Amino acid sequence: MSERIKQRKDLGETMVIAHAVVAAQEGHNVTILMDDGGGAAHASSEIARLRRMKAAGADVGMVQLIGTHTVLEKAAGGEYLPGRTEMREIYARLRGLDDGLPPIERTKLLSPEIWR
């Protein structure tokens, strides 16, 4: 953890993960939204550690990691994203703020299975 804190650009992700893990160790189930590759990898390793603790009999909650695509998939066809046009508009705005998101054509956000 001390090594992660030295990398200032990852400090936000590190703090989110740390808070989630503390809550999980207190028995809570927590969902975090994170797309950053390094942060998501770090979160995944903490999730694996919590699973090992639970398997060993520790009374811990769990951390679930989701990303932007998961949220958008769940919202597709609903009140806030009723159609593909709105999905394209929202995704373009999000992509303008997050250079880690691939072009929408490289996702399944416009695919028929999302829009059933």
SVG drawing of the C-alpha trace seen along z (x, -y; Angstrom):
<svg xmlns="http://www.w3.org/2000/svg" viewBox="-38 -16 45 38">
<polyline fill="none" stroke="black" stroke-width="0.4" points="0.0,0.0 2.8,-2.5 4.2,-1.9 0.8,-2.9 0.6,-6.1 3.9,-7.2 2.2,-7.3 0.2,-10.5 -1.8,-9.9 -3.3,-6.7 -4.0,-8.3 -7.8,-8.7 -8.1,-5.0 -6.1,-3.9 -8.3,-5.8 -11.5,-4.4 -10.1,-0.9 -8.9,-1.4 -12.2,-2.7 -14.1,0.1 -11.7,2.7 -12.1,1.3 -15.9,1.4 -15.7,5.0 -13.5,6.0 -16.2,4.6 -18.7,6.9 -20.3,4.6 -20.8,5.4 -19.5,2.5 -19.6,1.8 -17.0,-0.5 -17.1,-2.0 -13.6,-2.1 -12.4,-2.0 -8.7,-2.7 -6.7,0.3 -4.2,0.1 -6.8,-0.8 -9.0,2.0 -6.1,4.5 -5.4,3.3 -9.0,3.6 -9.2,7.1 -6.2,8.2 -8.0,6.9 -11.2,8.6 -9.2,11.9 -7.7,11.3 -11.1,10.8 -12.4,14.0 -9.5,15.9 -10.3,14.4 -13.9,15.4 -13.0,18.9 -10.8,19.2 -13.8,18.4 -13.4,14.6 -16.6,12.7 -16.0,10.2 -18.2,8.6 -17.2,8.3 -16.2,5.7 -17.7,5.7 -16.0,3.9 -18.0,2.5 -17.1,0.1 -18.8,-2.5 -19.8,0.0 -21.7,2.0 -23.7,-1.1 -24.5,-2.1 -25.6,1.4 -28.0,1.5 -29.4,-1.9 -29.9,-1.1 -33.5,-1.4 -34.5,-3.0 -35.6,-6.5 -32.2,-8.1 -30.9,-6.2 -34.1,-5.4 -32.3,-4.8 -29.0,-4.4 -28.9,-8.1 -28.9,-9.0 -26.3,-6.3 -24.0,-7.7 -24.4,-11.3 -23.7,-10.3 -20.8,-8.0 -19.2,-10.8 -19.5,-13.1 -18.0,-10.5 -15.2,-9.7 -14.3,-13.4 -13.6,-13.2 -12.0,-9.7 -9.3,-8.9 -9.4,-5.3 -12.8,-4.6 -12.5,-3.0 -14.6,-4.2 -18.3,-3.2 -18.0,-1.0 -15.5,1.2 -18.0,1.9 -21.2,3.8 -23.2,0.8 -25.0,0.5 -25.5,4.2 -29.0,5.8 -28.6,7.8 -28.3,4.6 -31.3,3.1 -33.9,5.9"/>
</svg>
